[in-house]
């Protein structure tokens, strides 16, 4: 699974996480759900594990959550926020 890129600095708060990309001097803000996913990726959790946890917490269909999670991770990769 992917992990946060090394050129990032993060500040976690109750409403999410703010990420500083030191290569581009840009700030990225993730809400509480994005922060949960980000921390799960940092902990080395697999996509399936994260999707099941989110589905359990929200009552959503795990298959839908997994698809949304894949899209979110793809977006993070396209912004060079995740390293493979």
Secondary structure, DSSP 4 states (H G I P E B T S, - for coil): --EE-TTEEEEEETTEEEEEETTTTEEEEE-HHHHHHHHHHHTT--HHHHHHHHHHHH---HHHHHHHHHHHHHHHHHTT-EE-
